[in-house]
Amino acid sequence: MTGRVVFSALVSAAAMFVWGFLFWGLSGINTVALRPLPGEDAVLATLGQNLQETAVYHFPGMPGMAPTEAQRGKPAGLVIFRKEGVETNMVAFFAGGYLHFFVSALLMAGLLAVASPSLKTYGARLGFVFLGGLLIAVAGDFGLYAWWRFPLSFAAVSALGTATTWLVAAVVMAGAFNATWWRTGTATEGPKGGAFVSQPPPRLRHRE
């Protein structure tokens, strides 16, 4: 079971990685969620002079505090500030992204393993993983809008990216989790398209 979980996570993470690149890098939908900063040079100069460490800065005041009369009607937001500048080591950047997908897929595959006795068909496994991903999108991405007041367009695009990424993962994981061709032995299909059962190689069967 452990090998099945790890294998499913590895191939699902690869599929998630490819889809994430297509969704955020090539589809152009990121322009709906993110916009270029007007007056970038001036803003960067001001940030560099006033912010001394990498952190997330909230303005005005701190979250959870009632705004004062002086703050009412003024702009509000978050600044995600990296004092060290943009990422230059793209190999490390993408490796970290794949690692994130792998750990996420590993946890999902673990849940799938627990639920697998009740998920006898490919469609049932696919639905289980996708519903888990949909929960992540709703609770996580739309939580940015509900609690932190991120623009709804950003939350919606982010949720769409999360949901479709987990749909891709579900398509791959539902099959990979039940695959037997990566292990020693052959496979036979269970009743009514149910789970595959691994059989020992022919040379070993006479010993049973």
C-alpha positions in Angstrom: 0.0 0.0 0.0 2.9 2.4 0.8 4.4 2.0 -2.7 1.0 2.6 -4.3 0.5 5.8 -2.3 4.0 7.1 -3.1 3.8 6.2 -6.8 0.4 7.8 -7.1 1.7 11.0 -5.5 4.7 11.1 -7.7 2.9 10.9 -11.0 0.0 13.1 -9.9 2.4 15.8 -8.8 4.0 15.7 -12.2 0.6 16.2 -13.8 -0.2 19.0 -11.4 3.1 20.7 -12.2 2.5 20.6 -16.0 -1.1 21.8 -15.6 -0.1 24.6 -13.3 2.5 25.8 -15.8 -0.1 25.8 -18.6 -2.8 27.5 -16.4 -0.7 30.2 -14.9 2.1 30.6 -17.4 0.5 30.1 -20.9 -3.3 30.6 -20.6 -3.1 34.3 -20.0 -5.7 34.0 -17.2 -3.2 35.4 -14.7 -3.8 38.9 -16.1 -7.3 38.6 -14.6 -5.9 37.9 -11.1 -2.8 40.0 -11.2 -2.0 43.5 -12.7 1.2 45.4 -13.2 2.0 48.0 -10.6 1.6 51.6 -11.9 4.6 53.8 -11.1 6.6 50.7 -10.2 10.0 52.4 -9.9 8.7 55.0 -7.5 6.7 52.5 -5.4 9.7 50.1 -5.2 11.9 52.9 -4.1 9.5 53.9 -1.3 9.1 50.3 -0.2 12.8 49.7 -0.1 13.4 52.7 2.0 10.7 52.0 4.6 10.4 48.2 4.8 13.4 46.6 6.4 12.6 42.9 6.3 10.8 40.2 4.3 7.3 40.0 5.7 3.6 40.5 4.9 2.5 44.1 5.8 -1.1 45.0 6.5 -2.4 48.6 6.3 -4.0 50.5 7.8 -3.3 49.3 11.3 -3.5 45.6 12.1 -6.2 43.1 11.0 -9.0 42.5 13.5 -8.8 46.0 14.8 -11.7 48.4 14.2 -10.6 51.3 11.9 -10.2 54.7 13.5 -11.9 57.7 12.2 -8.7 58.8 10.5 -8.4 55.5 8.7 -12.0 55.3 7.4 -12.3 55.7 3.7 -8.5 55.3 3.1 -7.0 52.5 1.0 -6.4 49.2 2.7 -4.4 46.1 1.7 -1.5 43.7 2.1 2.0 44.1 0.9 4.0 40.8 0.4 7.5 42.1 0.5 10.7 40.3 -0.3 13.7 42.3 0.8 16.1 40.0 -1.1 14.3 40.6 -4.4 12.9 38.3 -7.0 13.8 34.6 -7.3 16.8 34.1 -9.6 17.4 30.4 -9.2 14.6 29.0 -11.3 15.7 25.4 -10.8 15.2 25.8 -7.0 12.0 27.7 -7.6 10.4 24.9 -9.8 11.8 22.2 -7.6 10.1 23.8 -4.6 6.9 24.0 -6.6 7.0 20.3 -7.5 7.8 19.4 -3.9 4.7 21.3 -2.8 2.6 19.4 -5.3 4.1 16.1 -4.2 3.5 16.6 -0.5 -0.1 17.7 -1.3 -0.7 14.7 -3.5 0.9 12.3 -1.0 -1.5 13.5 1.7 -4.4 13.1 -0.8 -3.2 9.6 -1.8 -3.0 8.7 1.9 -6.7 9.7 2.3 -7.5 7.7 -0.8 -5.8 4.7 0.6 -7.9 4.9 3.8 -11.1 5.3 1.7 -10.2 2.8 -1.0 -12.2 -0.2 0.4 -15.3 1.8 -0.4 -14.1 3.1 -3.7 -14.2 0.1 -6.0 -14.3 1.9 -9.4 -12.1 4.4 -11.2 -14.9 7.0 -11.2 -15.4 6.7 -7.5 -11.7 7.3 -6.8 -11.7 10.2 -9.3 -14.7 11.8 -7.6 -13.1 11.3 -4.1 -9.9 13.1 -5.1 -11.6 15.9 -7.0 -14.1 16.6 -4.2 -11.1 16.9 -1.9 -9.5 19.3 -4.2 -12.7 21.3 -4.5 -12.8 21.6 -0.7 -9.3 23.0 -0.8 -10.3 25.6 -3.4 -13.4 26.7 -1.6 -11.9 26.8 1.9 -8.5 28.1 0.9 -8.8 30.4 -2.1 -12.2 31.9 -1.4 -11.1 32.3 2.2 -8.7 35.0 0.9 -11.7 37.0 -0.2 -13.9 36.2 2.8 -11.4 36.9 5.5 -8.6 39.1 4.0 -10.7 40.9 1.4 -8.5 39.9 -1.6 -10.3 41.0 -4.8 -12.9 38.5 -5.8 -11.4 38.2 -9.2 -8.1 37.0 -7.7 -9.9 34.5 -5.3 -12.0 33.2 -8.2 -9.1 32.6 -10.6 -7.0 31.1 -7.8 -9.9 28.8 -6.9 -10.3 27.8 -10.5 -6.6 27.0 -10.8 -6.8 24.9 -7.6 -9.9 23.0 -8.7 -8.7 22.2 -12.2 -5.3 21.2 -10.9 -6.9 18.7 -8.5 -9.2 17.5 -11.3 -6.0 16.7 -13.3 -4.6 15.1 -10.3 -7.7 13.1 -9.8 -7.7 11.8 -13.3 -4.1 10.5 -12.9 -4.3 9.4 -9.3 -7.5 7.4 -9.7 -5.7 5.3 -12.3 -2.2 5.2 -10.8 -3.5 4.2 -7.4 -4.9 1.0 -8.8 -2.2 0.3 -11.4 -0.3 -2.9 -11.1 2.1 -2.6 -14.0 4.7 -0.7 -11.9 4.9 -3.7 -9.5 6.0 -7.3 -9.9 3.1 -9.6 -10.9 0.1 -9.5 -13.1 -3.4 -8.0 -12.5 -6.9 -9.3 -12.7 -10.0 -7.2 -12.7 -12.4 -7.5 -9.9 -16.2 -8.0 -10.3 -18.1 -5.3 -12.2 -15.0 -3.3 -12.9 -13.9 -3.3 -9.3 -10.4 -3.0 -7.8 -7.5 -4.9 -9.4 -5.9 -7.6 -7.4 -2.2 -8.3 -7.8 -1.3 -11.9 -8.5 2.1 -13.5 -8.0 4.2 -14.2 -11.0 3.6 -17.7 -12.6 6.9 -19.1 -11.5 5.9 -18.6 -7.9 2.4 -19.8 -7.9 3.3 -23.5 -7.6 4.8 -22.7 -4.2 1.5 -21.5 -2.7 
